[in-house]
Amino acid sequence: MTSPLDRYESFEFRDGPWTRRVYRRGRGPAVIVIHEIPGLHPLVVRFADRVADAGMSVYMPSLFGEPARPVSIAYSLRSILNVVCLRREFTLWATDRSSPIVDWLRALARRAYDECGGPGVGAIGLCLTGGFALAMMTEPKVIAPVLAEPSLPLPITPARRSAIDASEHEIACAQQRLIEEDLTMVGLRFLRDPLVPDERFRRLKEIFRDRFETIELDPAAAGGKRWEPVHAVLTVHLRDDDPEGPTRIAEAHVIDFFHKRLVTGDGSRPRAVS
């Protein structure tokens, strides 16, 4: 039986108290793709394949779940319970603090840079890991961060709806670097997504101003039924059967952002998509 990861080489990477398997494919500057719930599923790999096909090296750590296992409701629920139990690695509830596993991801970014070179490293977090790319900017090699559906801390109270899963130091570092190095970051979400409230994107815009490029899509772009919740712009709710549709345009926009920053050296700011 074939696996979407068959074209990837893999290795165990250890830093500090944590060891995780990492899947790598492609040539050129590195992009770290940090998967969502329930794990490193085939639709995350599909996105990573397209990044690699655009001339970059993809590094995909498996942080939880079973690599290459398709998404299902039962699998997602088990994965959520598993992450809740990983209290040392992930901070689900606290405000103004990143998850400890981000330290490991910064170390992975340094290794990826050493192996691939280029002007720096790109990073994208998805859903639960959406804000990790922001916190990773305390590592100077990370120069192209993308926040896809940043869902932590879980927005269960009014204060947490506007909270960001990064410390004051990490936010200040990102602010300084975005200006001094003329960098930008990209944020994606579907409008009215309860896991990514308006207040959170509003705060990101207030903090980073025009350095925070937004891609905010109408839920109808996912093509589902009105009552179905939509969340994952680049994976589960990407309309792959509509190459000219908003979700595919958003995907192309993100890949182009990485390519311009890492491959061509064109630092021009990407146009916001809505």
Secondary structure, 3 states (H helix, E strand, C coil): CCCCCCCCEEEEEEECCEEEEEEEECCCCEEEEECCCCCCCHHHHHHHHHHHHCCCEEEEECCCCCCCCCCCHHHHHHHHHHHHHCCCCCCCCCCCCCCCHHHHHHHHHHHHHHHHCCCCEEEEEEHHHCCHHHHHHHCCCEEEEEEECCCCCCCCCHHHHCCCCCCHHHHHHHHHHHHHCCCCEEEEEECCCCCCCHHHHHHHHHHHHHHEEEEEECHHHHCCCCCCCCCCCCCCCCCCCCCCCHHHHHHHHHHHHHHHHHHHCCCCCCCCEC
